[in-house]
Amino acid sequence: MGQFIISVGREYGSGGHEIASRLAEQFNIPMYDRNMLDQMAERNGIDAEDLHKHEEMKRQGLVRTVRGHSSSVQDTIAKLQFDFIREKAESGESFVVVGRCAENVLRDNPALISLFIRGDEAAKTERICRLYKLNKIEAKAKMYRHDKKRKAYHNYYSKMKWGDSRGYDFCINSSLMGVEATADALFKMLSEFLKTQE
């Protein structure tokens, strides 16, 4: 099996991160999410916490750009992450990457398979309540806040709109079968697809 890269976009509460994690485990390949910031911080001698504060956020306020370099912390971190993803892709490594506009960053890479995981509001709310010990009102507020941030970030740095099915190879509603069964179904489907690429 040659190189393959699975990018996973997701709505908050859909279980997209867990699905990505399960796919990485089933295919026995690394997964990159927030952990890429830790690797970049270590490599560049920066405090990882400083990077995490600004990740997956679009730039805010007025920004000076000099010779193509932005003074925005958010732009700098986004660029570092995009470069990291490209570098991993160019190394020939197979991996799963969560968010970070990966389906846009690698859209011309033939090894890319892009997924978007969505869910029904009730199922997402219930999942957030369970995972974070919140009531429904708190869970919905958290869900809207995170999705608003992700959408703003994605639409700022990408040509395709966040969650628009035309920007992904496969879009799936994890509420229909649940997170585990959705991950298993995607694994089977992707395994079959990858066999056709050999």
Secondary structure, DSSP 8 states (H G I E B T S, - for coil): ----EEEEEE-TTTTHHHHHHHHHHHHT--EESTHHHHHHHHHHT--HHHHHHHTT----S---EETTEE--HHHHHHHHHHHHHHHHHHTT--EEEESTTHHHHTTT-TTEEEEEEE--HHHHHHHHHHHHT--HHHHHHHHHHHHHHHHHHHHHH-SS-TT-GGGSSEEEETTTT-HHHHHHHHHHHHHHHHHHT-
